[in-house]
Every structure is written in structure tokens, then in C-alpha cells.
Amino acid sequence: MSVLDQIPTIMPGAVVNAAASIGRHTIVNLRTMVERDFRNGNFIYISPGAAIAGSAKNRGMALIRTEDAILPMIEVGQ
């Protein structure tokens, strides 16, 4: 596996704010907002238009659907 295979994909129009952590093999899709202090595991697909609040956590192996909102201090994923 090459290093490029592990780099997250951030699509045009997505916003990833300061201090957010995006894991390996993650796709952050169009019009997605990822706020500060979000902790993201590996193998995540964030659909277009999703909003993830600060201090939320995704433990990995998850699909965040179109227009989903993950509120602060909420933990999702495996």
C-alpha cells in the first residue's frame, strides 16, 4: 500500500476547521463542514452536506449520510 492510499480525500467546497483530525482512508465530500476538535477514525465516508460539530468523535468504519448533523460531544462509529 502506498502512502497516497492512506491520505484522506477532501473534496472541493468541504470545510475542515483548525484542530480537526481526519483519519486514513476517509472521504470528506462536497459542502461538508467539519468543526474544530473533531476526532475522526479511519475508513469514514462523510456524504455531501453533512455537518459535524466541534468535539464530536467518530471511532471509525462509519458512513455519515447526506445532510446528517453530528452534535457536540456525540460519539459515533464502530
N, CA, C, O and CB atoms as a CASP TS submission, in Angstrom:
PFRMAT TS
TARGET T0000
AUTHOR 0000-0000-0000
METHOD Language model
MODEL 1
PARENT N/A
ATOM      1  N   MET     1       0.832  -1.160   0.000  1.00  0.00           N
ATOM      2  CA  MET     1       0.000   0.000   0.000  1.00  0.00           C
ATOM      3  C   MET     1       0.890   1.240   0.000  1.00  0.00           C
ATOM      4  O   MET     1       1.836   1.333   0.781  1.00  0.00           O
ATOM      5  CB  MET     1      -0.954  -0.012   1.202  1.00  0.00           C
ATOM      6  N   SER     2       0.585   2.174  -0.866  1.00  0.00           N
ATOM      7  CA  SER     2       1.380   3.396  -0.936  1.00  0.00           C
ATOM      8  C   SER     2       0.904   4.399   0.111  1.00  0.00           C
ATOM      9  O   SER     2      -0.186   4.262   0.667  1.00  0.00           O
ATOM     10  CB  SER     2       1.303   4.014  -2.347  1.00  0.00           C
ATOM     11  N   VAL     3       1.723   5.396   0.368  1.00  0.00           N
ATOM     12  CA  VAL     3       1.352   6.456   1.305  1.00  0.00           C
ATOM     13  C   VAL     3       0.117   7.189   0.801  1.00  0.00           C
ATOM     14  O   VAL     3      -0.743   7.575   1.593  1.00  0.00           O
ATOM     15  CB  VAL     3       2.521   7.445   1.506  1.00  0.00           C
ATOM     16  N   LEU     4       0.022   7.384  -0.524  1.00  0.00           N
ATOM     17  CA  LEU     4      -1.122   8.092  -1.085  1.00  0.00           C
ATOM     18  C   LEU     4      -2.431   7.364  -0.835  1.00  0.00           C
ATOM     19  O   LEU     4      -3.478   8.006  -0.757  1.00  0.00           O
ATOM     20  CB  LEU     4      -0.929   8.292  -2.565  1.00  0.00           C
ATOM     21  N   ASP     5      -2.404   6.051  -0.707  1.00  0.00           N
ATOM     22  CA  ASP     5      -3.621   5.291  -0.431  1.00  0.00           C
ATOM     23  C   ASP     5      -4.184   5.615   0.949  1.00  0.00           C
ATOM     24  O   ASP     5      -5.367   5.386   1.200  1.00  0.00           O
ATOM     25  CB  ASP     5      -3.344   3.797  -0.543  1.00  0.00           C
ATOM     26  N   GLN     6      -3.367   6.135   1.831  1.00  0.00           N
ATOM     27  CA  GLN     6      -3.789   6.383   3.205  1.00  0.00           C
ATOM     28  C   GLN     6      -4.199   7.827   3.465  1.00  0.00           C
ATOM     29  O   GLN     6      -4.722   8.136   4.536  1.00  0.00           O
ATOM     30  CB  GLN     6      -2.688   6.008   4.141  1.00  0.00           C
ATOM     31  N   ILE     7      -3.974   8.705   2.512  1.00  0.00           N
ATOM     32  CA  ILE     7      -4.266  10.122   2.698  1.00  0.00           C
ATOM     33  C   ILE     7      -5.769  10.353   2.559  1.00  0.00           C
ATOM     34  O   ILE     7      -6.379   9.842   1.621  1.00  0.00           O
ATOM     35  CB  ILE     7      -3.479  10.988   1.677  1.00  0.00           C
ATOM     36  N   PRO     8      -6.384  11.117   3.478  1.00  0.00           N
ATOM     37  CA  PRO     8      -7.808  11.417   3.328  1.00  0.00           C
ATOM     38  C   PRO     8      -8.066  12.250   2.083  1.00  0.00           C
ATOM     39  O   PRO     8      -7.199  13.008   1.649  1.00  0.00           O
ATOM     40  CB  PRO     8      -8.332  12.149   4.563  1.00  0.00           C
ATOM     41  N   THR     9      -9.246  12.114   1.511  1.00  0.00           N
ATOM     42  CA  THR     9      -9.649  12.888   0.343  1.00  0.00           C
ATOM     43  C   THR     9     -10.594  13.979   0.799  1.00  0.00           C
ATOM     44  O   THR     9     -11.645  13.691   1.373  1.00  0.00           O
ATOM     45  CB  THR     9     -10.315  11.987  -0.738  1.00  0.00           C
ATOM     46  N   ILE    10     -10.236  15.221   0.553  1.00  0.00           N
ATOM     47  CA  ILE    10     -11.065  16.371   0.900  1.00  0.00           C
ATOM     48  C   ILE    10     -11.544  16.977  -0.420  1.00  0.00           C
ATOM     49  O   ILE    10     -10.741  17.501  -1.192  1.00  0.00           O
ATOM     50  CB  ILE    10     -10.270  17.432   1.784  1.00  0.00           C
ATOM     51  N   MET    11     -12.847  16.904  -0.677  1.00  0.00           N
ATOM     52  CA  MET    11     -13.401  17.372  -1.943  1.00  0.00           C
ATOM     53  C   MET    11     -13.580  18.892  -1.933  1.00  0.00           C
ATOM     54  O   MET    11     -13.628  19.508  -0.869  1.00  0.00           O
ATOM     55  CB  MET    11     -14.743  16.682  -2.225  1.00  0.00           C
ATOM     56  N   PRO    12     -13.679  19.501  -3.142  1.00  0.00           N
ATOM     57  CA  PRO    12     -13.878  20.953  -3.226  1.00  0.00           C
ATOM     58  C   PRO    12     -15.155  21.378  -2.491  1.00  0.00           C
ATOM     59  O   PRO    12     -16.176  20.694  -2.557  1.00  0.00           O
ATOM     60  CB  PRO    12     -13.945  21.400  -4.703  1.00  0.00           C
ATOM     61  N   GLY    13     -15.084  22.485  -1.809  1.00  0.00           N
ATOM     62  CA  GLY    13     -16.241  23.011  -1.094  1.00  0.00           C
ATOM     63  C   GLY    13     -16.387  22.472   0.318  1.00  0.00           C
ATOM     64  O   GLY    13     -17.237  22.945   1.072  1.00  0.00           O
ATOM     65  N   ALA    14     -15.575  21.491   0.687  1.00  0.00           N
ATOM     66  CA  ALA    14     -15.599  20.975   2.060  1.00  0.00           C
ATOM     67  C   ALA    14     -14.784  21.912   2.940  1.00  0.00           C
ATOM     68  O   ALA    14     -13.791  22.489   2.498  1.00  0.00           O
ATOM     69  CB  ALA    14     -15.039  19.510   2.131  1.00  0.00           C
ATOM     70  N   VAL    15     -15.214  22.058   4.194  1.00  0.00           N
ATOM     71  CA  VAL    15     -14.502  22.903   5.149  1.00  0.00           C
ATOM     72  C   VAL    15     -14.073  22.030   6.320  1.00  0.00           C
ATOM     73  O   VAL    15     -14.906  21.420   6.991  1.00  0.00           O
ATOM     74  CB  VAL    15     -15.391  24.103   5.632  1.00  0.00           C
ATOM     75  N   VAL    16     -12.770  21.977   6.559  1.00  0.00           N
ATOM     76  CA  VAL    16     -12.223  21.270   7.716  1.00  0.00           C
ATOM     77  C   VAL    16     -11.505  22.326   8.553  1.00  0.00           C
ATOM     78  O   VAL    16     -10.459  22.840   8.158  1.00  0.00           O
ATOM     79  CB  VAL    16     -11.244  20.080   7.288  1.00  0.00           C
ATOM     80  N   ASN    17     -12.075  22.638   9.704  1.00  0.00           N
ATOM     81  CA  ASN    17     -11.544  23.717  10.543  1.00  0.00           C
ATOM     82  C   ASN    17     -10.332  23.277  11.343  1.00  0.00           C
ATOM     83  O   ASN    17     -10.003  22.093  11.422  1.00  0.00           O
ATOM     84  CB  ASN    17     -12.615  24.222  11.484  1.00  0.00           C
ATOM     85  N   ALA    18      -9.679  24.268  11.932  1.00  0.00           N
ATOM     86  CA  ALA    18      -8.456  24.054  12.704  1.00  0.00           C
ATOM     87  C   ALA    18      -8.670  23.051  13.830  1.00  0.00           C
ATOM     88  O   ALA    18      -9.736  22.996  14.443  1.00  0.00           O
ATOM     89  CB  ALA    18      -7.956  25.373  13.275  1.00  0.00           C
ATOM     90  N   ALA    19      -7.654  22.279  14.081  1.00  0.00           N
ATOM     91  CA  ALA    19      -7.612  21.294  15.169  1.00  0.00           C
ATOM     92  C   ALA    19      -8.546  20.109  14.944  1.00  0.00           C
ATOM     93  O   ALA    19      -8.782  19.343  15.878  1.00  0.00           O
ATOM     94  CB  ALA    19      -7.964  21.961  16.473  1.00  0.00           C
ATOM     95  N   ALA    20      -9.083  19.933  13.740  1.00  0.00           N
ATOM     96  CA  ALA    20      -9.862  18.733  13.432  1.00  0.00           C
ATOM     97  C   ALA    20      -8.883  17.646  12.995  1.00  0.00           C
ATOM     98  O   ALA    20      -7.863  17.935  12.370  1.00  0.00           O
ATOM     99  CB  ALA    20     -10.943  19.014  12.315  1.00  0.00           C
ATOM    100  N   SER    21      -9.194  16.412  13.323  1.00  0.00           N
ATOM    101  CA  SER    21      -8.338  15.282  12.973  1.00  0.00           C
ATOM    102  C   SER    21      -9.092  14.359  12.026  1.00  0.00           C
ATOM    103  O   SER    21     -10.150  13.835  12.374  1.00  0.00           O
ATOM    104  CB  SER    21      -7.879  14.513  14.244  1.00  0.00           C
ATOM    105  N   ILE    22      -8.548  14.160  10.832  1.00  0.00           N
ATOM    106  CA  ILE    22      -9.177  13.312   9.821  1.00  0.00           C
ATOM    107  C   ILE    22      -8.317  12.067   9.646  1.00  0.00           C
ATOM    108  O   ILE    22      -7.118  12.170   9.392  1.00  0.00           O
ATOM    109  CB  ILE    22      -9.353  14.073   8.460  1.00  0.00           C
ATOM    110  N   GLY    23      -8.930  10.885   9.783  1.00  0.00           N
ATOM    111  CA  GLY    23      -8.197   9.625   9.736  1.00  0.00           C
ATOM    112  C   GLY    23      -7.870   9.148   8.327  1.00  0.00           C
ATOM    113  O   GLY    23      -8.231   9.782   7.336  1.00  0.00           O
ATOM    114  N   ARG    24      -7.176   8.013   8.264  1.00  0.00           N
ATOM    115  CA  ARG    24      -6.773   7.407   6.995  1.00  0.00           C
ATOM    116  C   ARG    24      -7.988   6.866   6.239  1.00  0.00           C
ATOM    117  O   ARG    24      -8.985   6.470   6.844  1.00  0.00           O
ATOM    118  CB  ARG    24      -5.753   6.280   7.239  1.00  0.00           C
ATOM    119  N   HIS    25      -7.890   6.857   4.919  1.00  0.00           N
ATOM    120  CA  HIS    25      -8.917   6.296   4.041  1.00  0.00           C
ATOM    121  C   HIS    25     -10.278   6.940   4.292  1.00  0.00           C
ATOM    122  O   HIS    25     -11.302   6.257   4.287  1.00  0.00           O
ATOM    123  CB  HIS    25      -9.013   4.783   4.237  1.00  0.00           C
ATOM    124  N   THR    26     -10.290   8.249   4.510  1.00  0.00           N
ATOM    125  CA  THR    26     -11.519   8.993   4.771  1.00  0.00           C
ATOM    126  C   THR    26     -11.818   9.897   3.592  1.00  0.00           C
ATOM    127  O   THR    26     -10.913  10.494   3.009  1.00  0.00           O
ATOM    128  CB  THR    26     -11.406   9.818   6.075  1.00  0.00           C
ATOM    129  N   ILE    27     -13.107   9.995   3.241  1.00  0.00           N
ATOM    130  CA  ILE    27     -13.550  10.913   2.191  1.00  0.00           C
ATOM    131  C   ILE    27     -14.444  11.952   2.835  1.00  0.00           C
ATOM    132  O   ILE    27     -15.468  11.621   3.432  1.00  0.00           O
ATOM    133  CB  ILE    27     -14.299  10.160   1.036  1.00  0.00           C
ATOM    134  N   VAL    28     -14.047  13.228   2.709  1.00  0.00           N
ATOM    135  CA  VAL    28     -14.852  14.355   3.171  1.00  0.00           C
ATOM    136  C   VAL    28     -15.426  14.978   1.907  1.00  0.00           C
ATOM    137  O   VAL    28     -14.695  15.582   1.122  1.00  0.00           O
ATOM    138  CB  VAL    28     -14.001  15.406   4.033  1.00  0.00           C
ATOM    139  N   ASN    29     -16.726  14.835   1.709  1.00  0.00           N
ATOM    140  CA  ASN    29     -17.357  15.179   0.440  1.00  0.00           C
ATOM    141  C   ASN    29     -17.742  16.654   0.338  1.00  0.00           C
ATOM    142  O   ASN    29     -17.515  17.439   1.259  1.00  0.00           O
ATOM    143  CB  ASN    29     -18.578  14.328   0.240  1.00  0.00           C
ATOM    144  N   LEU    30     -18.329  17.008  -0.804  1.00  0.00           N
ATOM    145  CA  LEU    30     -18.735  18.375  -1.126  1.00  0.00           C
ATOM    146  C   LEU    30     -19.635  18.973  -0.051  1.00  0.00           C
ATOM    147  O   LEU    30     -20.439  18.270   0.562  1.00  0.00           O
ATOM    148  CB  LEU    30     -19.448  18.404  -2.464  1.00  0.00           C
ATOM    149  N   ARG    31     -19.491  20.285   0.173  1.00  0.00           N
ATOM    150  CA  ARG    31     -20.339  21.043   1.087  1.00  0.00           C
ATOM    151  C   ARG    31     -20.415  20.452   2.496  1.00  0.00           C
ATOM    152  O   ARG    31     -21.438  20.586   3.166  1.00  0.00           O
ATOM    153  CB  ARG    31     -21.717  21.137   0.519  1.00  0.00           C
ATOM    154  N   THR    32     -19.369  19.819   2.937  1.00  0.00           N
ATOM    155  CA  THR    32     -19.322  19.246   4.280  1.00  0.00           C
ATOM    156  C   THR    32     -18.593  20.204   5.216  1.00  0.00           C
ATOM    157  O   THR    32     -17.593  20.814   4.838  1.00  0.00           O
ATOM    158  CB  THR    32     -18.626  17.859   4.266  1.00  0.00           C
ATOM    159  N   MET    33     -19.100  20.331   6.437  1.00  0.00           N
ATOM    160  CA  MET    33     -18.469  21.184   7.443  1.00  0.00           C
ATOM    161  C   MET    33     -17.984  20.306   8.587  1.00  0.00           C
ATOM    162  O   MET    33     -18.776  19.620   9.232  1.00  0.00           O
ATOM    163  CB  MET    33     -19.455  22.279   7.961  1.00  0.00           C
ATOM    164  N   VAL    34     -16.675  20.331   8.835  1.00  0.00           N
ATOM    165  CA  VAL    34     -16.079  19.597   9.947  1.00  0.00           C
ATOM    166  C   VAL    34     -15.492  20.646  10.888  1.00  0.00           C
ATOM    167  O   VAL    34     -14.545  21.350  10.537  1.00  0.00           O
ATOM    168  CB  VAL    34     -14.975  18.559   9.454  1.00  0.00           C
ATOM    169  N   GLU    35     -16.061  20.740  12.079  1.00  0.00           N
ATOM    170  CA  GLU    35     -15.669  21.791  13.025  1.00  0.00           C
ATOM    171  C   GLU    35     -14.452  21.411  13.848  1.00  0.00           C
ATOM    172  O   GLU    35     -13.937  20.298  13.748  1.00  0.00           O
ATOM    173  CB  GLU    35     -16.818  22.112  13.949  1.00  0.00           C
ATOM    174  N   ARG    36     -14.009  22.342  14.654  1.00  0.00           N
ATOM    175  CA  ARG    36     -12.814  22.217  15.485  1.00  0.00           C
ATOM    176  C   ARG    36     -12.902  21.014  16.432  1.00  0.00           C
ATOM    177  O   ARG    36     -13.986  20.623  16.864  1.00  0.00           O
ATOM    178  CB  ARG    36     -12.601  23.497  16.288  1.00  0.00           C
ATOM    179  N   ASP    37     -11.787  20.464  16.729  1.00  0.00           N
ATOM    180  CA  ASP    37     -11.637  19.377  17.701  1.00  0.00           C
ATOM    181  C   ASP    37     -12.393  18.098  17.357  1.00  0.00           C
ATOM    182  O   ASP    37     -12.553  17.235  18.219  1.00  0.00           O
ATOM    183  CB  ASP    37     -12.085  19.848  19.029  1.00  0.00           C
ATOM    184  N   PHE    38     -12.861  17.957  16.117  1.00  0.00           N
ATOM    185  CA  PHE    38     -13.480  16.692  15.704  1.00  0.00           C
ATOM    186  C   PHE    38     -12.388  15.644  15.599  1.00  0.00           C
ATOM    187  O   PHE    38     -11.331  15.913  15.029  1.00  0.00           O
ATOM    188  CB  PHE    38     -14.248  16.841  14.344  1.00  0.00           C
ATOM    189  N   ARG    39     -12.619  14.470  16.132  1.00  0.00           N
ATOM    190  CA  ARG    39     -11.675  13.355  16.056  1.00  0.00           C
ATOM    191  C   ARG    39     -12.297  12.268  15.202  1.00  0.00           C
ATOM    192  O   ARG    39     -13.351  11.726  15.535  1.00  0.00           O
ATOM    193  CB  ARG    39     -11.308  12.813  17.478  1.00  0.00           C
ATOM    194  N   ASN    40     -11.639  11.957  14.105  1.00  0.00           N
ATOM    195  CA  ASN    40     -12.180  11.020  13.130  1.00  0.00           C
ATOM    196  C   ASN    40     -11.301   9.781  13.056  1.00  0.00           C
ATOM    197  O   ASN    40     -10.081   9.887  12.930  1.00  0.00           O
ATOM    198  CB  ASN    40     -12.299  11.680  11.744  1.00  0.00           C
ATOM    199  N   GLY    41     -11.913   8.614  13.134  1.00  0.00           N
ATOM    200  CA  GLY    41     -11.178   7.365  12.970  1.00  0.00           C
ATOM    201  C   GLY    41     -10.862   7.116  11.501  1.00  0.00           C
ATOM    202  O   GLY    41     -10.889   8.044  10.692  1.00  0.00           O
ATOM    203  N   ASN    42     -10.565   5.884  11.158  1.00  0.00           N
ATOM    204  CA  ASN    42     -10.211   5.515   9.792  1.00  0.00           C
ATOM    205  C   ASN    42     -11.403   4.893   9.066  1.00  0.00           C
ATOM    206  O   ASN    42     -12.333   4.385   9.692  1.00  0.00           O
ATOM    207  CB  ASN    42      -9.027   4.543   9.795  1.00  0.00           C
ATOM    208  N   PHE    43     -11.358   4.943   7.745  1.00  0.00           N
ATOM    209  CA  PHE    43     -12.365   4.332   6.882  1.00  0.00           C
ATOM    210  C   PHE    43     -13.746   4.955   7.097  1.00  0.00           C
ATOM    211  O   PHE    43     -14.705   4.253   7.420  1.00  0.00           O
ATOM    212  CB  PHE    43     -12.427   2.828   7.133  1.00  0.00           C
ATOM    213  N   ILE    44     -13.842   6.269   6.917  1.00  0.00           N
ATOM    214  CA  ILE    44     -15.083   7.014   7.098  1.00  0.00           C
ATOM    215  C   ILE    44     -15.469   7.626   5.759  1.00  0.00           C
ATOM    216  O   ILE    44     -14.611   8.110   5.021  1.00  0.00           O
ATOM    217  CB  ILE    44     -14.933   8.115   8.201  1.00  0.00           C
ATOM    218  N   TYR    45     -16.759   7.605   5.448  1.00  0.00           N
ATOM    219  CA  TYR    45     -17.286   8.307   4.284  1.00  0.00           C
ATOM    220  C   TYR    45     -18.255   9.357   4.800  1.00  0.00           C
ATOM    221  O   TYR    45     -19.285   9.020   5.386  1.00  0.00           O
ATOM    222  CB  TYR    45     -17.986   7.322   3.269  1.00  0.00           C
ATOM    223  N   ILE    46     -17.933  10.625   4.588  1.00  0.00           N
ATOM    224  CA  ILE    46     -18.796  11.727   5.006  1.00  0.00           C
ATOM    225  C   ILE    46     -19.486  12.254   3.752  1.00  0.00           C
ATOM    226  O   ILE    46     -18.847  12.847   2.883  1.00  0.00           O
ATOM    227  CB  ILE    46     -17.980  12.867   5.743  1.00  0.00           C
ATOM    228  N   SER    47     -20.790  12.032   3.667  1.00  0.00           N
ATOM    229  CA  SER    47     -21.582  12.373   2.477  1.00  0.00           C
ATOM    230  C   SER    47     -21.726  13.883   2.319  1.00  0.00           C
ATOM    231  O   SER    47     -21.506  14.635   3.268  1.00  0.00           O
ATOM    232  CB  SER    47     -22.970  11.724   2.555  1.00  0.00           C
ATOM    233  N   PRO    48     -22.100  14.330   1.103  1.00  0.00           N
ATOM    234  CA  PRO    48     -22.246  15.760   0.846  1.00  0.00           C
ATOM    235  C   PRO    48     -23.245  16.414   1.794  1.00  0.00           C
ATOM    236  O   PRO    48     -24.307  15.862   2.082  1.00  0.00           O
ATOM    237  CB  PRO    48     -22.677  15.989  -0.592  1.00  0.00           C
ATOM    238  N   GLY    49     -22.881  17.601   2.272  1.00  0.00           N
ATOM    239  CA  GLY    49     -23.778  18.398   3.085  1.00  0.00           C
ATOM    240  C   GLY    49     -23.820  18.049   4.563  1.00  0.00           C
ATOM    241  O   GLY    49     -24.577  18.670   5.309  1.00  0.00           O
ATOM    242  N   ALA    50     -23.040  17.086   5.010  1.00  0.00           N
ATOM    243  CA  ALA    50     -23.044  16.721   6.432  1.00  0.00           C
ATOM    244  C   ALA    50     -22.389  17.826   7.252  1.00  0.00           C
ATOM    245  O   ALA    50     -21.503  18.531   6.770  1.00  0.00           O
ATOM    246  CB  ALA    50     -22.309  15.372   6.659  1.00  0.00           C
ATOM    247  N   ALA    51     -22.834  17.965   8.494  1.00  0.00           N
ATOM    248  CA  ALA    51     -22.260  18.957   9.408  1.00  0.00           C
ATOM    249  C   ALA    51     -21.848  18.248  10.688  1.00  0.00           C
ATOM    250  O   ALA    51     -22.655  17.568  11.322  1.00  0.00           O
ATOM    251  CB  ALA    51     -23.275  20.112   9.711  1.00  0.00           C
ATOM    252  N   ILE    52     -20.595  18.411  11.058  1.00  0.00           N
ATOM    253  CA  ILE    52     -20.063  17.747  12.248  1.00  0.00           C
ATOM    254  C   ILE    52     -19.564  18.823  13.203  1.00  0.00           C
ATOM    255  O   ILE    52     -18.654  19.588  12.884  1.00  0.00           O
ATOM    256  CB  ILE    52     -18.915  16.738  11.881  1.00  0.00           C
ATOM    257  N   ALA    53     -20.179  18.864  14.377  1.00  0.00           N
ATOM    258  CA  ALA    53     -19.867  19.909  15.350  1.00  0.00           C
ATOM    259  C   ALA    53     -18.555  19.631  16.067  1.00  0.00           C
ATOM    260  O   ALA    53     -18.024  18.521  16.032  1.00  0.00           O
ATOM    261  CB  ALA    53     -20.994  20.040  16.365  1.00  0.00           C
ATOM    262  N   GLY    54     -18.052  20.667  16.715  1.00  0.00           N
ATOM    263  CA  GLY    54     -16.813  20.544  17.462  1.00  0.00           C
ATOM    264  C   GLY    54     -16.913  19.552  18.603  1.00  0.00           C
ATOM    265  O   GLY    54     -17.975  19.371  19.199  1.00  0.00           O
ATOM    266  N   SER    55     -15.822  18.928  18.891  1.00  0.00           N
ATOM    267  CA  SER    55     -15.681  17.965  19.984  1.00  0.00           C
ATOM    268  C   SER    55     -16.468  16.676  19.770  1.00  0.00           C
ATOM    269  O   SER    55     -16.604  15.888  20.706  1.00  0.00           O
ATOM    270  CB  SER    55     -16.116  18.599  21.268  1.00  0.00           C
ATOM    271  N   ALA    56     -16.988  16.440  18.570  1.00  0.00           N
ATOM    272  CA  ALA    56     -17.613  15.150  18.257  1.00  0.00           C
ATOM    273  C   ALA    56     -16.512  14.140  17.971  1.00  0.00           C
ATOM    274  O   ALA    56     -15.373  14.520  17.702  1.00  0.00           O
ATOM    275  CB  ALA    56     -18.594  15.268  17.037  1.00  0.00           C
ATOM    276  N   LYS    57     -16.843  12.867  18.027  1.00  0.00           N
ATOM    277  CA  LYS    57     -15.841  11.827  17.771  1.00  0.00           C
ATOM    278  C   LYS    57     -16.455  10.726  16.925  1.00  0.00           C
ATOM    279  O   LYS    57     -17.575  10.282  17.177  1.00  0.00           O
ATOM    280  CB  LYS    57     -15.289  11.246  19.096  1.00  0.00           C
ATOM    281  N   ASN    58     -15.705  10.291  15.917  1.00  0.00           N
ATOM    282  CA  ASN    58     -16.100   9.166  15.076  1.00  0.00           C
ATOM    283  C   ASN    58     -15.017   8.110  15.221  1.00  0.00           C
ATOM    284  O   ASN    58     -13.867   8.344  14.850  1.00  0.00           O
ATOM    285  CB  ASN    58     -16.297   9.596  13.568  1.00  0.00           C
ATOM    286  N   ARG    59     -15.371   6.962  15.750  1.00  0.00           N
ATOM    287  CA  ARG    59     -14.374   5.931  16.057  1.00  0.00           C
ATOM    288  C   ARG    59     -13.941   5.121  14.846  1.00  0.00           C
ATOM    289  O   ARG    59     -12.995   4.340  14.948  1.00  0.00           O
ATOM    290  CB  ARG    59     -14.913   5.003  17.096  1.00  0.00           C
ATOM    291  N   GLY    60     -14.592   5.276  13.717  1.00  0.00           N
ATOM    292  CA  GLY    60     -14.152   4.589  12.507  1.00  0.00           C
ATOM    293  C   GLY    60     -15.187   3.659  11.922  1.00  0.00           C
ATOM    294  O   GLY    60     -16.185   3.322  12.560  1.00  0.00           O
ATOM    295  N   MET    61     -14.923   3.244  10.674  1.00  0.00           N
ATOM    296  CA  MET    61     -15.786   2.313   9.942  1.00  0.00           C
ATOM    297  C   MET    61     -17.227   2.808   9.920  1.00  0.00           C
ATOM    298  O   MET    61     -18.136   2.080  10.321  1.00  0.00           O
ATOM    299  CB  MET    61     -15.720   0.913  10.568  1.00  0.00           C
ATOM    300  N   ALA    62     -17.446   4.038   9.457  1.00  0.00           N
ATOM    301  CA  ALA    62     -18.785   4.616   9.515  1.00  0.00           C
ATOM    302  C   ALA    62     -19.134   5.358   8.232  1.00  0.00           C
ATOM    303  O   ALA    62     -18.265   5.778   7.468  1.00  0.00           O
ATOM    304  CB  ALA    62     -18.899   5.556  10.703  1.00  0.00           C
ATOM    305  N   LEU    63     -20.439   5.503   8.028  1.00  0.00           N
ATOM    306  CA  LEU    63     -20.994   6.319   6.948  1.00  0.00           C
ATOM    307  C   LEU    63     -21.790   7.433   7.603  1.00  0.00           C
ATOM    308  O   LEU    63     -22.707   7.175   8.382  1.00  0.00           O
ATOM    309  CB  LEU    63     -21.891   5.468   5.963  1.00  0.00           C
ATOM    310  N   ILE    64     -21.443   8.661   7.289  1.00  0.00           N
ATOM    311  CA  ILE    64     -22.220   9.810   7.736  1.00  0.00           C
ATOM    312  C   ILE    64     -23.004  10.258   6.509  1.00  0.00           C
ATOM    313  O   ILE    64     -22.417  10.663   5.506  1.00  0.00           O
ATOM    314  CB  ILE    64     -21.301  10.979   8.331  1.00  0.00           C
ATOM    315  N   ARG    65     -24.320  10.185   6.591  1.00  0.00           N
ATOM    316  CA  ARG    65     -25.173  10.376   5.418  1.00  0.00           C
ATOM    317  C   ARG    65     -25.358  11.845   5.052  1.00  0.00           C
ATOM    318  O   ARG    65     -25.018  12.743   5.822  1.00  0.00           O
ATOM    319  CB  ARG    65     -26.520   9.746   5.658  1.00  0.00           C
ATOM    320  N   THR    66     -25.906  12.067   3.853  1.00  0.00           N
ATOM    321  CA  THR    66     -26.171  13.408   3.353  1.00  0.00           C
ATOM    322  C   THR    66     -27.050  14.182   4.320  1.00  0.00           C
ATOM    323  O   THR    66     -28.079  13.690   4.782  1.00  0.00           O
ATOM    324  CB  THR    66     -26.827  13.346   1.980  1.00  0.00           C
ATOM    325  N   GLU    67     -26.627  15.397   4.614  1.00  0.00           N
ATOM    326  CA  GLU    67     -27.340  16.324   5.485  1.00  0.00           C
ATOM    327  C   GLU    67     -27.428  15.873   6.945  1.00  0.00           C
ATOM    328  O   GLU    67     -28.180  16.470   7.714  1.00  0.00           O
ATOM    329  CB  GLU    67     -28.714  16.533   4.954  1.00  0.00           C
ATOM    330  N   ASP    68     -26.685  14.838   7.350  1.00  0.00           N
ATOM    331  CA  ASP    68     -26.630  14.460   8.765  1.00  0.00           C
ATOM    332  C   ASP    68     -25.948  15.561   9.560  1.00  0.00           C
ATOM    333  O   ASP    68     -25.093  16.281   9.043  1.00  0.00           O
ATOM    334  CB  ASP    68     -25.886  13.113   8.954  1.00  0.00           C
ATOM    335  N   ALA    69     -26.336  15.679  10.821  1.00  0.00           N
ATOM    336  CA  ALA    69     -25.673  16.601  11.740  1.00  0.00           C
ATOM    337  C   ALA    69     -25.240  15.802  12.964  1.00  0.00           C
ATOM    338  O   ALA    69     -26.056  15.130  13.596  1.00  0.00           O
ATOM    339  CB  ALA    69     -26.616  17.798  12.143  1.00  0.00           C
ATOM    340  N   ILE    70     -23.965  15.877  13.291  1.00  0.00           N
ATOM    341  CA  ILE    70     -23.452  15.237  14.497  1.00  0.00           C
ATOM    342  C   ILE    70     -23.166  16.348  15.497  1.00  0.00           C
ATOM    343  O   ILE    70     -22.347  17.230  15.239  1.00  0.00           O
ATOM    344  CB  ILE    70     -22.161  14.370  14.203  1.00  0.00           C
ATOM    345  N   LEU    71     -23.841  16.300  16.631  1.00  0.00           N
ATOM    346  CA  LEU    71     -23.782  17.365  17.618  1.00  0.00           C
ATOM    347  C   LEU    71     -22.537  17.256  18.491  1.00  0.00           C
ATOM    348  O   LEU    71     -21.893  16.207  18.530  1.00  0.00           O
ATOM    349  CB  LEU    71     -25.028  17.343  18.483  1.00  0.00           C
ATOM    350  N   PRO    72     -22.193  18.346  19.198  1.00  0.00           N
ATOM    351  CA  PRO    72     -21.005  18.320  20.065  1.00  0.00           C
ATOM    352  C   PRO    72     -21.064  17.204  21.099  1.00  0.00           C
ATOM    353  O   PRO    72     -22.124  16.877  21.633  1.00  0.00           O
ATOM    354  CB  PRO    72     -20.846  19.654  20.771  1.00  0.00           C
ATOM    355  N   MET    73     -19.908  16.637  21.363  1.00  0.00           N
ATOM    356  CA  MET    73     -19.724  15.606  22.386  1.00  0.00           C
ATOM    357  C   MET    73     -20.413  14.270  22.057  1.00  0.00           C
ATOM    358  O   MET    73     -20.504  13.403  22.925  1.00  0.00           O
ATOM    359  CB  MET    73     -20.242  16.117  23.702  1.00  0.00           C
ATOM    360  N   ILE    74     -20.889  14.096  20.838  1.00  0.00           N
ATOM    361  CA  ILE    74     -21.512  12.837  20.417  1.00  0.00           C
ATOM    362  C   ILE    74     -20.427  11.950  19.828  1.00  0.00           C
ATOM    363  O   ILE    74     -19.540  12.432  19.125  1.00  0.00           O
ATOM    364  CB  ILE    74     -22.667  13.081  19.378  1.00  0.00           C
ATOM    365  N   GLU    75     -20.496  10.653  20.113  1.00  0.00           N
ATOM    366  CA  GLU    75     -19.541   9.679  19.608  1.00  0.00           C
ATOM    367  C   GLU    75     -20.287   8.685  18.720  1.00  0.00           C
ATOM    368  O   GLU    75     -21.286   8.104  19.142  1.00  0.00           O
ATOM    369  CB  GLU    75     -18.807   8.949  20.778  1.00  0.00           C
ATOM    370  N   VAL    76     -19.807   8.491  17.498  1.00  0.00           N
ATOM    371  CA  VAL    76     -20.436   7.559  16.551  1.00  0.00           C
ATOM    372  C   VAL    76     -19.374   6.604  16.005  1.00  0.00           C
ATOM    373  O   VAL    76     -18.183   6.784  16.257  1.00  0.00           O
ATOM    374  CB  VAL    76     -21.136   8.333  15.382  1.00  0.00           C
ATOM    375  N   GLY    77     -19.801   5.604  15.269  1.00  0.00           N
ATOM    376  CA  GLY    77     -18.869   4.680  14.624  1.00  0.00           C
ATOM    377  C   GLY    77     -18.705   3.396  15.397  1.00  0.00           C
ATOM    378  O   GLY    77     -19.403   3.135  16.377  1.00  0.00           O
ATOM    379  N   GLN    78     -17.779   2.613  14.936  1.00  0.00           N
ATOM    380  CA  GLN    78     -17.547   1.257  15.447  1.00  0.00           C
ATOM    381  C   GLN    78     -17.212   1.226  16.910  1.00  0.00           C
ATOM    382  O   GLN    78     -16.993   0.151  17.470  1.00  0.00           O
ATOM    383  CB  GLN    78     -16.450   0.603  14.687  1.00  0.00           C
TER
END
